[in-house]
Amino acid sequence: MTSGGAFFNATRLLLAVGTLASLVSCSSIQVALGMKMRLDKVPVTAVNASLVPASGVAPGASAKLVIAATGSDGKQFVTEGAGHGKVLFDSYTISSSLAPVDEDGIVTIPADPRITDGRAPHIHIVPKGHPDVSADLDVSLRYDVAYNADFSGRAGSSGSDGLSGTDGLSGSSGSIDLNNPSAGGNGGDGSDGGNGGDGSPGGPGEAVHVWLTMAPRHQPGADPLLQARVASASHERLYLIDPAGGTLAVGANGGPGGSGGRGGRGGMGGAGGSGWPAGSSGRNGLDGRNGGDGSPGAAGTILVSVDPQADSYLDRLRLSNTDGAGRQGPARVIRVEPVPALW
């Protein structure tokens, strides 16, 4: 077989493997192959649901839904993904309030804590073909997590690398016949490499104002929570924090400057041609200059207004405002003053 025929057959084999892989990824094909299953033909008598992790979900975070159906013979049929089962999620009609569930069973809590504050996100699950069976799940919320409010400047872009110079052409050959000598031609000079581009400067950190106060308690005796608002001229973020483990990092750092591009390599001089006398080799081109790094972005500023009742929880804030080179920026300002409820 010719090398061209072998290449053609190998290409056809790769295409066939790729086509098979794409077919196997189709849920209908997976069901036909027994890799996945649906419940429409299974006599389902009960359904229960849980989340992974089971410890609760913070605003802006997500968890994985696990659904287990029980057949009339007591056998369990568990969903794919976090449940490590074979049942496809499209076997169920899933409705939810305050906690959207996507087609892969990922449950997401909105990042804005006002949406779920004092309310329990709820999921209702019904297996298709079995309207008399259902499961309900309340999503537990948690606020003892490490939040991050980043108002830092962007990093500068790297400069482009310089182009390498072209090599010089070799000199033409002469003659080394002593009866009829001729000189070899000189090699051509290599061209110089191009200079690398300069990196762009990092963006400055923003001027940030943080408000911290105690959250109203929805139930008598409930654990205290903190409300926080972090805002700049461009946008704001809101947080509900459990001081028993929860923290809020606020960054107003300058972005690092972009690195300069590398200078291009100079081209090699062409070799002198043989002859009598031999030609001279060409001059090597000069390497291009490396580009300069971009300047670091300036540090932003941070002002904190904390209500007197929340003053003892200031250590739950992690404040950072350095410039793009890591140097500390302006001193942060802390004001203890009345801060009403933020929502």
C-alpha positions in Angstrom: 0.0 0.0 0.0 1.3 3.5 -0.8 1.9 6.0 1.9 -0.8 8.2 0.4 -3.3 5.3 0.7 -2.3 4.6 4.3 -2.8 8.3 5.1 -6.2 8.2 3.5 -7.3 5.2 5.5 -6.0 6.6 8.7 -7.9 9.8 8.1 -11.1 7.9 7.4 -10.6 5.9 10.7 -10.2 9.2 12.7 -13.3 10.6 11.1 -15.2 7.5 12.0 -14.0 7.5 15.6 -14.9 11.2 15.9 -18.4 10.6 14.4 -19.0 7.7 16.9 -17.9 9.8 19.8 -20.3 12.6 18.8 -23.1 10.0 18.5 -22.4 8.5 21.9 -22.6 11.9 23.4 -26.2 12.2 22.2 -28.5 11.2 25.1 -30.8 9.2 22.8 -27.8 7.1 21.6 -26.6 6.7 25.2 -30.0 5.4 26.2 -30.0 3.0 23.2 -26.6 1.7 24.2 -27.7 1.3 27.9 -25.3 3.9 29.1 -28.1 6.2 30.3 -31.8 5.7 31.0 -35.2 7.4 31.4 -38.0 6.6 33.8 -41.0 6.8 31.6 -41.3 3.0 31.4 -40.2 2.3 35.0 -43.0 1.8 37.7 -41.9 4.7 40.0 -43.5 4.7 43.5 -41.4 7.4 45.2 -38.9 10.1 44.6 -36.5 11.9 46.9 -34.0 14.7 46.3 -30.9 16.1 47.9 -28.1 18.6 47.2 -24.3 18.2 47.0 -22.9 19.7 49.1 -25.6 19.3 51.7 -24.3 22.0 54.0 -26.2 24.8 52.2 -25.6 27.2 49.3 -24.4 30.8 49.6 -25.7 33.7 47.4 -23.9 33.5 44.0 -22.9 29.9 44.6 -24.3 26.6 43.2 -24.9 23.0 44.2 -25.6 19.7 42.4 -29.0 18.1 42.5 -29.3 14.4 43.1 -32.7 12.7 42.5 -33.4 9.1 43.5 -36.5 7.3 42.2 -37.7 4.1 43.8 -39.3 1.4 41.6 -42.2 -0.9 42.6 -39.6 -3.7 43.4 -37.6 -1.3 45.7 -34.8 -0.7 43.3 -33.2 2.7 43.3 -32.7 4.8 40.1 -30.3 7.7 40.6 -29.6 10.6 38.3 -26.3 11.1 36.5 -23.7 13.6 37.6 -23.3 14.0 41.3 -25.5 11.0 41.9 -23.2 8.8 39.8 -26.3 7.1 38.4 -27.6 6.6 34.8 -31.0 8.5 34.9 -31.1 11.6 32.7 -32.4 14.8 34.2 -34.9 15.2 31.4 -36.7 12.3 33.0 -38.1 14.9 35.4 -40.2 18.1 35.3 -38.4 20.4 37.7 -39.8 23.7 38.8 -38.2 26.0 41.3 -38.6 29.3 43.1 -35.6 31.6 43.8 -33.1 28.8 42.8 -32.9 28.2 39.0 -32.0 24.6 38.0 -30.3 24.0 34.7 -30.6 20.9 32.4 -27.6 19.3 34.2 -29.2 19.6 37.7 -27.0 22.5 38.8 -28.9 24.6 41.3 -27.8 28.3 41.5 -28.7 30.9 44.2 -28.8 34.5 42.9 -25.8 36.6 43.9 -28.0 39.5 45.1 -28.9 38.5 48.7 -32.0 40.6 48.7 -33.7 38.1 46.5 -33.5 35.2 49.0 -33.2 37.1 52.4 -35.7 35.7 54.7 -37.1 33.4 52.1 -36.5 29.7 51.4 -35.7 28.7 47.8 -37.8 25.7 46.8 -37.6 22.9 44.2 -40.5 20.7 43.1 -39.8 17.5 41.1 -42.2 15.3 39.2 -41.0 12.3 37.1 -42.3 12.4 33.6 -45.0 9.8 33.1 -45.7 9.6 36.8 -47.8 12.7 37.7 -48.9 11.1 41.0 -45.4 11.0 42.4 -43.4 14.1 43.4 -40.6 15.4 45.7 -40.0 18.8 47.3 -36.8 20.2 48.4 -36.1 23.4 50.4 -32.6 24.8 49.7 -30.7 25.7 52.8 -28.9 29.1 52.6 -25.5 29.8 54.3 -23.6 33.0 54.8 -20.5 31.8 56.6 -18.4 31.9 53.5 -15.5 34.0 52.1 -16.9 36.6 49.8 -14.8 38.6 47.4 -15.6 42.1 46.1 -13.0 42.9 43.5 -12.8 46.5 42.3 -9.2 46.2 41.1 -7.8 47.6 37.8 -7.2 45.3 34.9 -3.8 43.9 34.1 -1.9 45.6 31.2 -1.6 43.7 27.9 1.7 42.1 27.0 3.6 43.7 24.1 4.0 41.8 20.9 7.2 39.9 20.1 9.4 41.3 17.4 9.8 39.4 14.2 13.0 37.5 13.6 15.3 38.9 10.9 15.8 37.0 7.7 19.0 35.1 7.1 21.4 36.3 4.4 21.8 34.4 1.2 24.9 32.3 0.7 27.5 33.7 -1.7 27.9 32.1 -5.2 30.6 29.6 -5.7 33.8 30.5 -7.6 36.5 28.2 -8.7 39.5 26.8 -6.8 41.1 25.5 -10.1 44.7 26.9 -9.7 44.9 27.3 -13.5 41.6 29.3 -13.6 40.8 30.5 -10.1 37.8 32.8 -9.4 36.6 34.3 -6.2 33.6 33.1 -4.3 30.8 35.6 -3.9 30.2 37.3 -0.5 27.3 36.1 1.6 24.5 38.4 2.1 23.9 40.2 5.4 21.2 39.0 7.8 18.5 41.5 8.5 18.0 42.9 12.0 15.3 41.5 14.3 12.3 43.6 15.0 11.9 45.4 18.3 9.4 43.9 20.9 6.4 46.0 21.6 6.0 47.8 25.0 3.5 46.3 27.5 0.5 48.5 28.2 0.0 50.1 31.7 -2.1 48.4 34.3 -5.5 49.9 35.1 -6.0 51.8 38.4 -7.9 50.5 41.3 -11.2 52.1 41.9 -12.3 54.5 44.7 -14.4 52.2 46.9 -16.9 52.9 49.7 -17.9 50.0 52.0 -20.9 50.2 54.3 -21.3 47.6 57.2 -24.2 47.3 59.5 -26.3 44.7 61.4 -29.0 43.0 59.4 -32.6 43.0 60.8 -33.5 39.7 62.4 -36.4 38.0 60.7 -37.0 35.7 63.7 -36.5 36.4 67.4 -33.3 34.8 68.7 -31.9 34.3 65.2 -28.1 34.4 64.9 -26.8 37.9 64.0 -25.9 38.6 60.3 -24.1 41.5 58.7 -25.3 43.5 55.7 -22.5 45.0 53.5 -22.6 47.2 50.5 -19.5 47.8 48.4 -19.7 50.5 45.7 -17.7 52.6 43.3 -18.6 55.0 40.6 -19.1 52.1 38.2 -21.0 49.4 40.1 -22.0 48.0 43.5 -22.2 44.7 45.3 -24.4 43.6 48.3 -23.6 40.9 50.8 -25.2 39.1 53.7 -22.5 37.7 56.0 -22.6 35.4 59.0 -19.8 36.7 61.2 -19.4 33.2 62.7 -17.0 32.3 59.9 -18.0 34.6 57.1 -15.6 37.2 55.7 -15.6 39.8 52.9 -12.4 40.6 51.0 -12.5 44.0 49.3 -9.8 44.7 46.6 -9.1 48.0 45.0 -5.6 47.1 43.7 -3.9 48.6 40.7 -3.4 46.1 37.8 0.1 45.0 36.9 1.7 46.4 33.8 1.9 44.2 30.8 5.2 42.6 30.1 7.3 43.8 27.1 7.5 41.7 24.0 10.8 39.9 23.2 13.0 41.4 20.6 13.3 39.4 17.4 16.4 37.4 16.6 18.8 38.9 14.1 19.2 37.0 10.9 22.3 34.9 10.3 24.8 36.2 7.7 25.0 34.1 4.6 28.1 31.9 4.1 30.7 33.1 1.7 30.9 31.1 -1.5 33.8 28.7 -2.2 36.4 29.9 -4.6 39.9 31.3 -4.7 39.8 33.4 -2.7 36.6 32.3 -0.8 33.9 34.9 -0.4 33.3 36.6 2.9 30.4 35.6 5.1 27.7 38.2 5.5 27.2 40.1 8.7 24.7 38.7 11.3 21.7 41.0 11.8 21.3 42.7 15.2 18.8 41.3 17.7 15.8 43.5 18.2 15.3 45.4 21.5 13.0 43.9 24.1 9.9 46.0 24.7 9.5 47.8 28.0 7.1 46.6 30.7 4.0 48.7 31.2 3.7 50.9 34.2 1.8 49.5 37.2 -1.7 50.8 37.8 -2.3 53.1 40.7 -3.8 51.8 43.9 -7.4 52.6 44.6 -8.8 54.1 47.8 -11.1 52.4 50.4 -13.5 54.2 52.8 -15.4 52.1 55.3 -18.5 53.4 57.1 -19.4 51.0 59.9 -22.4 51.2 62.2 -21.5 51.3 66.0 -23.4 48.0 66.5 -21.2 46.3 63.9 -17.9 47.9 64.9 -16.8 44.7 66.7 -17.1 42.8 63.4 -14.6 45.0 61.4 -12.1 42.2 61.5 -14.5 40.3 59.1 -13.3 42.7 56.4 -10.1 42.0 54.4 -9.1 45.2 52.7 -6.4 45.5 50.0 -5.4 48.5 47.9 -1.9 48.1 46.5 -0.6 49.4 43.2 0.2 47.1 40.3 3.7 46.5 41.7 2.5 45.5 45.2 3.2 48.7 46.9 0.7 49.9 49.6 -1.7 52.6 48.4 -3.4 55.4 50.4 -4.3 54.6 54.0 -7.8 53.2 54.3 -10.3 55.4 56.2 -12.6 53.8 58.8 -15.6 55.9 60.0 -17.8 54.6 62.9 -21.1 56.3 62.1 -24.8 55.4 61.9 -25.5 53.1 59.0 -29.1 52.2 58.5 -30.3 48.8 57.1 -29.0 48.6 53.5 -32.3 47.0 52.2 
